[in-house]
Amino acid sequence: MKNWMLKNKLMLIGAAVGAIGGYIYYAQVGCITGTCAITGSPVNSTAYFAMMGALAFGAFKKEKAK
C-alpha cells in the first residue's frame, strides 16, 4: 500500500486539492435552487472536483521508459 501511495503521490495530492476546492466552490458559489447535479450537494461537488484534481495533477506524472 505504501509503495502504491509513493508511486501515485501526485494524483493523491491533486485529489486532496480538488476536494478542498470543490467544497469551497460549493460553499461560496453552489446552486441556489439545489437542482444542479454537481454543485447542488457538497458530496457531489467534493467528489467531482477531487476526481478532476487527480486527473489534472496526474497528467504531470513522469512515466519510466521500459
N, C-alpha and C positions, 0 to 999 in steps of 0.2 A: 504494500500500500504506500509506504513512504517513497519507494522508488518511482511509483506512478505519479505521486504528487510532485516530486522533483522534476520529472520529465514534463509535466503539464502545468508548472507553476505560473507561467504567463497567462494561460487560459483561466486558471483559478483566480488570479488577481483581476483579470478582466471581468469575470463573473461577479466578483465582490464589488468592484467599482460600478458595474452596470446595475447591480441590485440596489446599491445605495442611491445611484442616480435615478433609478426607476421609482423608488419610494419618494424621493424628493419631488420628482415630477408629478406623481400622484397627489402629494400633499399641496404643492404650490399651484399646479395647473389643473390637473384632474379632469373630471367630467361633471358638470353641474347636474345634469339630469340623471346620471347613473346608468345610462343605456349604452355607453361606449364599451366596446368589447375589451379593449386593453386597459384604458385608463379609468374605467368605472369601478375597479376593485383594486385595493392595494396589493393583493396577492398576484393578480394577473399582471399588473404593471411591473412589480418587482421581478417576477419570473421572466417576463418578456425582455426587459432591459438587461437582466443577468445573462440571458442567452445571447443577446446582441453584443454585450460586452465581451463575452467569452469568444464569440466568433471574430470580433474586431481585433482583440488582442492576440488571438490565436493565429491570425494572418501574418504576424511578425515572427512566428516561431521558425527557427532555422532547422532545416532537415539535414541529417547526416548523409553524406554520399556513401553508397554501398560499393 
